Amino acid sequence: MVQGTRPNQPPNLADVGESVSVRAEVRDDETPVGQLQYLWTSNVGTFTGSGPSVTWQAPAQSQTPADVTLRLEVVERYGPATAPTSLEHHVNGSATVRLHDSIREVGDMARQFLLDFADSNIRDVAYVMRNFEPGCYGTQDETDQVTEHRQRYRMVNSSVGSATVTVNFGGVCAFRARPGDACAQIRVVFDSVDVVNGAHGPPARGTDQVAAVYVGSRREWRLCDSQLDGSVPFHLRRLFR
């Protein structure tokens, strides 16, 4: 079993630079477990400790997401003490850890969504929404808003800043208390013209909060909701409701 220390953290998940506990269930009917030899190896990262329970330190930098295999070889030595060489029995096992750089991955997806939204030349709504999880609480509303923007508005100017990301599995993003395992906060300016009636006022500006969820069944981050915390002029209120 591989388990991190953060509250509600899914098993078999680690972030770059994170230390996670690794425990093997070992049973031997003839030799006490404490007398067995445990050899832990992995293709990246390092182990500390000994025995059936150790700590694995994920690498500080790595291409992510990626699967890392943690391997254990258990050696049992037996035979007469007077024998010139002892007999050995080897048993091997492994566990797979999904390695992420959650802050970078969520920040990149959230920022890319806002950049795509700001580009009125991208007409394919499904493409703009490609990193959102179908069925998540905010995905349909966001899809409707992007669709309406493509039908009714044209972006004439925009600015999308860098992302500040916090990870809190099972937590809540501060603005409007939106659930999220991670929250990205990005400063934005969206200046759109209403092509139906020609309305064009001050741009919408503020901090866009993008909530993300970790989908354990696929072991990947996905977006779920977007909320603009800031000033929205009257002609854009249908868009940022």
C-alpha positions in Angstrom: 0.0 0.0 0.0 1.2 3.5 -0.9 -0.3 6.4 0.9 0.6 10.1 1.1 0.1 12.2 4.3 -2.3 14.9 3.0 -5.9 14.8 4.2 -8.1 12.8 1.8 -5.2 12.1 -0.5 -6.0 9.2 -2.9 -3.8 6.1 -2.5 -1.0 5.3 -4.9 -0.6 9.0 -5.8 2.4 11.2 -5.2 3.5 14.7 -6.2 7.0 15.6 -7.2 9.1 16.0 -4.1 6.6 14.3 -1.9 7.3 11.6 0.7 4.8 8.8 0.9 4.6 5.7 3.1 4.9 2.3 1.5 3.9 -0.8 3.3 4.0 -4.4 2.2 1.9 -7.2 3.6 4.3 -10.1 4.3 3.6 -13.4 5.9 5.9 -16.4 6.3 4.8 -19.5 8.2 8.3 -20.6 9.0 10.5 -17.5 9.4 9.6 -14.5 11.5 8.9 -11.5 9.3 11.6 -9.5 11.1 14.2 -11.9 10.0 13.5 -11.6 6.3 15.5 -9.3 4.1 13.7 -6.5 2.2 15.2 -5.0 -0.9 13.3 -1.9 -2.2 14.0 -0.5 -5.6 12.4 2.0 -8.1 13.4 3.6 -11.3 13.2 7.1 -9.8 13.1 8.5 -6.3 14.7 7.1 -3.2 13.8 4.9 -0.2 14.5 5.5 3.5 13.9 3.0 6.3 14.0 -0.8 6.2 11.7 -3.7 6.6 8.2 -4.1 5.3 7.3 -0.4 5.9 9.5 2.3 4.3 9.2 5.8 2.9 9.6 6.6 -0.7 10.8 10.1 -1.7 9.5 11.2 -5.1 12.0 13.0 -7.3 11.9 16.8 -7.1 11.6 17.1 -10.9 10.1 14.6 -13.4 8.0 14.5 -16.5 4.4 14.1 -15.3 1.9 12.5 -15.1 3.8 9.2 -15.1 3.6 5.7 -13.6 6.4 4.8 -11.2 6.9 1.1 -10.2 8.0 0.4 -6.7 9.5 -3.0 -6.4 10.2 -5.2 -3.4 12.2 -8.4 -3.2 11.9 -10.4 0.0 14.7 -12.8 0.7 14.3 -15.7 3.1 17.5 -17.5 4.2 17.3 -20.9 5.7 19.1 -24.2 6.2 21.5 -25.6 8.8 23.7 -23.1 10.5 26.7 -25.4 9.8 26.1 -25.4 6.1 28.8 -23.6 4.0 26.2 -21.5 2.2 22.7 -20.8 3.3 19.7 -21.6 1.1 17.6 -18.7 -0.2 14.0 -18.2 -1.3 13.1 -15.0 -3.2 9.7 -13.5 -3.5 9.0 -10.3 -5.6 6.1 -7.8 -5.5 5.4 -4.3 -6.9 3.1 -1.4 -6.6 2.5 1.4 -9.1 2.4 5.1 -8.0 0.9 7.7 -10.2 3.4 10.6 -10.1 2.0 14.1 -10.7 3.1 17.7 -10.6 -0.4 18.7 -9.5 0.3 22.5 -9.2 1.8 22.7 -12.7 -0.8 20.3 -14.3 -3.8 22.1 -12.9 -2.4 25.5 -13.5 -1.6 24.7 -17.1 -5.1 23.3 -17.8 -6.9 26.2 -16.2 -4.8 28.8 -18.0 -5.2 27.0 -21.3 -8.9 26.9 -20.9 -9.0 30.7 -20.3 -6.7 31.4 -23.3 -8.9 29.3 -25.5 -12.0 31.0 -24.2 -10.5 34.4 -25.0 -9.7 33.4 -28.6 -12.9 33.9 -30.6 -11.3 32.3 -33.6 -11.7 28.9 -31.8 -15.3 28.1 -32.7 -15.3 24.5 -31.5 -16.8 24.5 -28.0 -15.8 20.9 -27.3 -12.2 21.8 -28.0 -12.3 24.7 -25.5 -13.9 22.4 -22.9 -11.6 19.4 -23.6 -10.0 19.4 -20.1 -13.4 19.6 -18.2 -14.8 16.4 -16.7 -18.2 15.4 -18.1 -20.8 15.2 -15.4 -18.9 17.4 -12.9 -21.1 19.9 -11.2 -20.0 23.0 -13.1 -19.1 21.5 -16.5 -22.5 21.9 -18.2 -22.9 25.5 -17.0 -19.5 26.4 -18.3 -20.2 24.7 -21.6 -23.4 26.8 -21.9 -21.5 30.0 -21.2 -18.7 29.2 -23.7 -21.4 28.3 -26.3 -23.2 31.6 -25.7 -20.0 33.6 -26.0 -19.3 32.0 -29.4 -22.8 32.7 -30.6 -23.3 36.3 -29.3 -19.9 37.9 -28.4 -16.6 38.6 -30.0 -13.5 39.0 -27.9 -11.6 42.2 -28.9 -9.0 42.2 -26.2 -7.9 39.9 -23.3 -5.3 39.2 -20.7 -4.7 35.9 -18.9 -2.1 36.0 -16.1 -0.2 33.2 -14.4 -1.9 30.6 -12.2 -1.6 30.3 -8.5 -2.7 26.8 -7.5 -3.6 25.2 -4.2 -4.2 21.4 -3.7 -6.6 20.3 -1.0 -8.3 17.0 -1.7 -11.9 17.1 -0.9 -11.7 20.8 -0.2 -13.5 23.9 -1.3 -12.4 26.8 -3.5 -12.9 30.0 -1.6 -15.0 32.1 -4.1 -18.7 30.9 -3.9 -17.5 27.8 -2.0 -17.1 25.6 -5.1 -15.9 22.1 -4.3 -12.5 21.2 -5.7 -9.5 19.0 -5.0 -7.4 21.9 -6.4 -8.1 25.5 -7.1 -6.4 27.8 -9.6 -6.6 31.6 -9.3 -5.8 33.5 -12.4 -6.0 37.3 -13.1 -7.9 38.0 -16.3 -9.3 40.8 -18.4 -12.0 39.9 -21.0 -13.2 42.7 -23.4 -16.0 41.4 -25.5 -18.5 43.1 -27.9 -22.1 41.9 -28.0 -22.4 41.3 -31.8 -26.2 41.0 -31.5 -26.9 44.6 -30.4 -23.4 46.1 -30.7 -23.0 46.8 -26.9 -19.5 47.4 -25.8 -18.6 48.6 -22.4 -15.8 48.2 -19.9 -14.2 44.8 -19.9 -14.8 42.1 -17.3 -11.8 41.9 -15.0 -10.8 40.1 -11.8 -9.6 36.7 -10.7 -10.9 33.7 -12.4 -11.2 30.7 -10.1 -11.0 27.4 -11.8 -11.9 24.3 -9.7 -10.3 20.9 -10.5 -11.0 17.4 -9.4 -8.8 14.3 -9.3 -10.5 11.4 -11.1 -9.1 8.4 -9.3 -10.5 5.8 -11.7 -8.3 7.3 -14.5 -5.7 8.8 -12.2 -5.8 12.2 -13.8 -6.6 15.9 -13.0 -9.7 17.4 -14.7 -11.4 20.8 -14.6 -14.9 21.2 -13.2 -15.9 24.8 -12.7 -14.9 28.4 -13.5 -16.1 31.5 -11.6 -15.0 35.1 -12.2 -14.5 37.0 -8.9 -14.4 40.6 -10.1 -16.3 43.4 -12.0 -18.6 42.4 -14.8 -20.2 45.1 -16.9 -23.9 44.9 -17.6 -23.6 43.8 -21.2 -21.6 40.8 -20.1 -23.6 39.6 -17.1 -25.4 36.9 -19.1 -21.9 35.5 -19.9 -20.4 35.6 -16.4 -23.5 34.8 -14.3 
